[in-house]
């Protein structure tokens, strides 16, 4: 088997979809480019509609880009889709297992369709790895959400792919099943030597699993790097003040912008966010300024105040101009 | 695996998948059989007197005349549903997973055709048994029954492939049902399935000559008589076989339209 330095490379991908009668086409990808080193887990992070799934569909040969080029394991996806299909595993956002078949039948069928001779052996190995051996000969429709999703990932791994696509592997799972899936995926990354493209709208998931990630917004990559690089790039702590009402939040913004040592002041509803080299030193000044204004008649009562080390949410806010949690992406599927 | 054997192997694997699902839920077969058997017994009684209308060319027992018509009706209505499997696969991620693996597109289509043909054969045997118990007699013997089944299987192939193509283009169960109903009923009544077209207005007979359901009914009914017109039987079977090839190619091409839409 040949090994490639670059696992996945996509350059300037563009794609739009018809939006229905008379409406202009919706742009799904607007010049998206990524480069994924072979053998690493790369995270595509962004809210629904950002273009994550479209990217996965193009790279996995399901869909075609209108323009731009992409290579998976060194093979051009538009020119040789049949060759790409032999070296990838694909776990769609929706369940990829047939609920009428058993777990084992699903795996063996997937292996045989890939032309594997040792499909039964590989299926048993994966069932064991994902602790599904006991449920192996039950129909998938009897599985819990977490079990079914683990089987989906196992199906993607059947043909020992060089590149595995995981489109939102934990969306819809309860927190316990999600934590278990993370453990499984970490263990998988150690055992199987392959490149993984993971899309997620959970910041924590990208932070924990991906060695590098790209934040995607409106069909393009707004920033890419390792989670640490991205967080270090913010220089300093987040100072977050939540007001009891948002009515005079704009006034609060003006006050904070005048304070020395405070950068990147933003208002998001009734939350004032800012950044300071030392959050512990800045917070009393911030509270004092707001309190003075409140005594002067402004509705700037503080409900809570937080100082935090930079998180991916801050990275997201910095590069897209809106807070990640306010995109309403939690738990919803598109 | 070479590229020549892969489609054959994949067809086998995917047909087995559908047969496994069927074996786990065989009640589906009974539900499919209720309607044709009711039609067979009800129409068989209701229109008993049709055979005495002057000019009726279908023999002297209406039940015997009707049976091949009901067999083809069952094959038609059953196969028009064939695309349902792929609607379910598309609603989940199963179809997208197949399409991002080297799974043969033709294999996917032919598998639903073969699976549906297995159901048609079982149902045909049941309907023939019920008809025989009700008093119908088929002078064509085992050879006649085999040809009837071949006609039913070819008709199944045509409409299963058609149903797959509609499923891939419409992607919705409701659309598939609507289109199937819209097509199945007129095709059934614009044939000699339940009525000798020589007794219908001339235009019905004219349309029936281009109706694949009529080709299957005519071939099957003729083969069950004591002295079939084999040239006409094989002519009709040839037309059905040709249409099967065309439909299979169209349905396989529909994957491209589906992939453009995702």
Interface residues (C-beta under 8 A of the other chain):
Chain A: X57 X60 X61 X62 X63 X64 X82 X85 X86 X88 X90 X91 X92 X93 X94 X95 X96 X97 X98 X99 X100 X101 X105 X109 X110 X112 X113 X114 X115 X139 X152 X155 X159 X165
Chain B: X1 X6 X9 X10 X13 X17 X20 X21 X24 X25 X89 X91 X92 X93 X94 X96 X97 X98 X99 X100 X101 X102 X103 X259 X260 X262
